[in-house]
């Protein structure tokens, strides 16, 4: 778990500045947004076998991206 300490985020020996935290947060948001779009696409194309086969994987990716994005939202300053 990341925790704020004197303006620096610390996790397992890594120091993450607030600027770096915001940058990673933006990347997490971008991954989530892409996952939402891809999930929508594959969910609405079940007649395409590849989309049908990828749908559960993409759904899992979207769920994990949502958790990651929520973490960053909850820990913003």
CNS distance restraints for C-alpha pairs under 8 A (distance, minus, plus):
assign (resid   1 and name CA) (resid  11 and name CA) 6.56 0.50 0.50
assign (resid   2 and name CA) (resid   9 and name CA) 6.11 0.50 0.50
assign (resid   2 and name CA) (resid  10 and name CA) 5.72 0.50 0.50
assign (resid   2 and name CA) (resid  11 and name CA) 5.30 0.50 0.50
assign (resid   3 and name CA) (resid   9 and name CA) 5.60 0.50 0.50
assign (resid   3 and name CA) (resid  10 and name CA) 5.96 0.50 0.50
assign (resid   3 and name CA) (resid  11 and name CA) 7.42 0.50 0.50
assign (resid   4 and name CA) (resid   8 and name CA) 5.89 0.50 0.50
assign (resid   4 and name CA) (resid   9 and name CA) 4.88 0.50 0.50
assign (resid   4 and name CA) (resid  10 and name CA) 6.96 0.50 0.50
assign (resid   5 and name CA) (resid   9 and name CA) 6.20 0.50 0.50
assign (resid   5 and name CA) (resid  10 and name CA) 7.32 0.50 0.50
assign (resid   7 and name CA) (resid  17 and name CA) 6.64 0.50 0.50
assign (resid   7 and name CA) (resid  18 and name CA) 6.35 0.50 0.50
assign (resid   8 and name CA) (resid  15 and name CA) 6.23 0.50 0.50
assign (resid   8 and name CA) (resid  16 and name CA) 5.59 0.50 0.50
assign (resid   8 and name CA) (resid  17 and name CA) 4.69 0.50 0.50
assign (resid   8 and name CA) (resid  18 and name CA) 6.23 0.50 0.50
assign (resid   9 and name CA) (resid  14 and name CA) 7.92 0.50 0.50
assign (resid   9 and name CA) (resid  15 and name CA) 5.67 0.50 0.50
assign (resid   9 and name CA) (resid  16 and name CA) 4.67 0.50 0.50
assign (resid   9 and name CA) (resid  17 and name CA) 5.95 0.50 0.50
assign (resid   9 and name CA) (resid  18 and name CA) 7.04 0.50 0.50
assign (resid   9 and name CA) (resid  21 and name CA) 7.53 0.50 0.50
assign (resid  10 and name CA) (resid  14 and name CA) 5.55 0.50 0.50
assign (resid  10 and name CA) (resid  15 and name CA) 4.85 0.50 0.50
assign (resid  10 and name CA) (resid  16 and name CA) 6.16 0.50 0.50
assign (resid  11 and name CA) (resid  15 and name CA) 6.89 0.50 0.50
assign (resid  16 and name CA) (resid  20 and name CA) 5.89 0.50 0.50
assign (resid  16 and name CA) (resid  21 and name CA) 6.23 0.50 0.50
assign (resid  17 and name CA) (resid  21 and name CA) 6.10 0.50 0.50
assign (resid  18 and name CA) (resid  22 and name CA) 6.16 0.50 0.50
assign (resid  19 and name CA) (resid  23 and name CA) 6.33 0.50 0.50
assign (resid  20 and name CA) (resid  24 and name CA) 6.17 0.50 0.50
assign (resid  21 and name CA) (resid  25 and name CA) 5.97 0.50 0.50
assign (resid  22 and name CA) (resid  26 and name CA) 6.16 0.50 0.50
assign (resid  22 and name CA) (resid  76 and name CA) 7.90 0.50 0.50
assign (resid  23 and name CA) (resid  27 and name CA) 6.42 0.50 0.50
assign (resid  24 and name CA) (resid  28 and name CA) 6.19 0.50 0.50
assign (resid  25 and name CA) (resid  29 and name CA) 6.23 0.50 0.50
assign (resid  25 and name CA) (resid  69 and name CA) 6.96 0.50 0.50
assign (resid  25 and name CA) (resid  72 and name CA) 5.54 0.50 0.50
assign (resid  25 and name CA) (resid  73 and name CA) 7.74 0.50 0.50
assign (resid  26 and name CA) (resid  30 and name CA) 6.21 0.50 0.50
assign (resid  27 and name CA) (resid  31 and name CA) 6.20 0.50 0.50
assign (resid  28 and name CA) (resid  32 and name CA) 6.19 0.50 0.50
assign (resid  28 and name CA) (resid  65 and name CA) 6.93 0.50 0.50
assign (resid  28 and name CA) (resid  68 and name CA) 6.53 0.50 0.50
assign (resid  28 and name CA) (resid  69 and name CA) 5.37 0.50 0.50
assign (resid  28 and name CA) (resid  72 and name CA) 7.86 0.50 0.50
assign (resid  29 and name CA) (resid  33 and name CA) 6.18 0.50 0.50
assign (resid  29 and name CA) (resid  69 and name CA) 5.58 0.50 0.50
assign (resid  30 and name CA) (resid  34 and name CA) 6.19 0.50 0.50
assign (resid  31 and name CA) (resid  35 and name CA) 6.10 0.50 0.50
assign (resid  31 and name CA) (resid  65 and name CA) 6.52 0.50 0.50
assign (resid  32 and name CA) (resid  36 and name CA) 6.20 0.50 0.50
assign (resid  32 and name CA) (resid  62 and name CA) 6.34 0.50 0.50
assign (resid  32 and name CA) (resid  65 and name CA) 4.92 0.50 0.50
assign (resid  32 and name CA) (resid  66 and name CA) 5.96 0.50 0.50
assign (resid  32 and name CA) (resid  69 and name CA) 6.78 0.50 0.50
assign (resid  33 and name CA) (resid  37 and name CA) 6.43 0.50 0.50
assign (resid  34 and name CA) (resid  38 and name CA) 6.18 0.50 0.50
assign (resid  35 and name CA) (resid  39 and name CA) 5.85 0.50 0.50
assign (resid  35 and name CA) (resid  58 and name CA) 6.91 0.50 0.50
assign (resid  35 and name CA) (resid  61 and name CA) 6.66 0.50 0.50
assign (resid  35 and name CA) (resid  62 and name CA) 5.00 0.50 0.50
assign (resid  35 and name CA) (resid  65 and name CA) 7.32 0.50 0.50
assign (resid  36 and name CA) (resid  40 and name CA) 6.12 0.50 0.50
assign (resid  36 and name CA) (resid  62 and name CA) 6.20 0.50 0.50
assign (resid  37 and name CA) (resid  41 and name CA) 6.22 0.50 0.50
assign (resid  38 and name CA) (resid  42 and name CA) 6.16 0.50 0.50
assign (resid  38 and name CA) (resid  58 and name CA) 7.12 0.50 0.50
assign (resid  39 and name CA) (resid  43 and name CA) 5.89 0.50 0.50
assign (resid  39 and name CA) (resid  55 and name CA) 6.79 0.50 0.50
assign (resid  39 and name CA) (resid  58 and name CA) 5.65 0.50 0.50
assign (resid  39 and name CA) (resid  59 and name CA) 6.10 0.50 0.50
assign (resid  39 and name CA) (resid  62 and name CA) 7.11 0.50 0.50
assign (resid  40 and name CA) (resid  44 and name CA) 6.18 0.50 0.50
assign (resid  41 and name CA) (resid  45 and name CA) 6.35 0.50 0.50
assign (resid  42 and name CA) (resid  46 and name CA) 6.76 0.50 0.50
assign (resid  42 and name CA) (resid  51 and name CA) 4.78 0.50 0.50
assign (resid  42 and name CA) (resid  52 and name CA) 6.64 0.50 0.50
assign (resid  42 and name CA) (resid  54 and name CA) 7.13 0.50 0.50
assign (resid  42 and name CA) (resid  55 and name CA) 5.65 0.50 0.50
assign (resid  42 and name CA) (resid  58 and name CA) 8.00 0.50 0.50
assign (resid  43 and name CA) (resid  51 and name CA) 7.39 0.50 0.50
assign (resid  43 and name CA) (resid  52 and name CA) 7.35 0.50 0.50
assign (resid  43 and name CA) (resid  55 and name CA) 6.14 0.50 0.50
assign (resid  45 and name CA) (resid  51 and name CA) 6.17 0.50 0.50
assign (resid  45 and name CA) (resid  52 and name CA) 7.10 0.50 0.50
assign (resid  46 and name CA) (resid  51 and name CA) 6.06 0.50 0.50
assign (resid  46 and name CA) (resid  52 and name CA) 4.77 0.50 0.50
assign (resid  47 and name CA) (resid  51 and name CA) 7.80 0.50 0.50
assign (resid  47 and name CA) (resid  52 and name CA) 7.08 0.50 0.50
assign (resid  48 and name CA) (resid  52 and name CA) 6.25 0.50 0.50
assign (resid  49 and name CA) (resid  53 and name CA) 6.11 0.50 0.50
assign (resid  50 and name CA) (resid  54 and name CA) 6.10 0.50 0.50
assign (resid  51 and name CA) (resid  55 and name CA) 5.95 0.50 0.50
assign (resid  54 and name CA) (resid  58 and name CA) 6.09 0.50 0.50
assign (resid  55 and name CA) (resid  59 and name CA) 6.01 0.50 0.50
assign (resid  56 and name CA) (resid  60 and name CA) 6.22 0.50 0.50
assign (resid  57 and name CA) (resid  61 and name CA) 6.23 0.50 0.50
assign (resid  58 and name CA) (resid  62 and name CA) 6.06 0.50 0.50
assign (resid  59 and name CA) (resid  63 and name CA) 6.20 0.50 0.50
assign (resid  60 and name CA) (resid  64 and name CA) 6.22 0.50 0.50
assign (resid  61 and name CA) (resid  65 and name CA) 6.00 0.50 0.50
assign (resid  62 and name CA) (resid  66 and name CA) 5.99 0.50 0.50
assign (resid  63 and name CA) (resid  67 and name CA) 6.41 0.50 0.50
assign (resid  64 and name CA) (resid  68 and name CA) 6.28 0.50 0.50
assign (resid  65 and name CA) (resid  69 and name CA) 6.00 0.50 0.50
assign (resid  66 and name CA) (resid  70 and name CA) 5.98 0.50 0.50
assign (resid  67 and name CA) (resid  71 and name CA) 6.19 0.50 0.50
assign (resid  68 and name CA) (resid  72 and name CA) 6.57 0.50 0.50
assign (resid  69 and name CA) (resid  73 and name CA) 6.26 0.50 0.50
assign (resid  70 and name CA) (resid  74 and name CA) 5.98 0.50 0.50
assign (resid  71 and name CA) (resid  75 and name CA) 6.22 0.50 0.50
assign (resid  72 and name CA) (resid  76 and name CA) 6.09 0.50 0.50
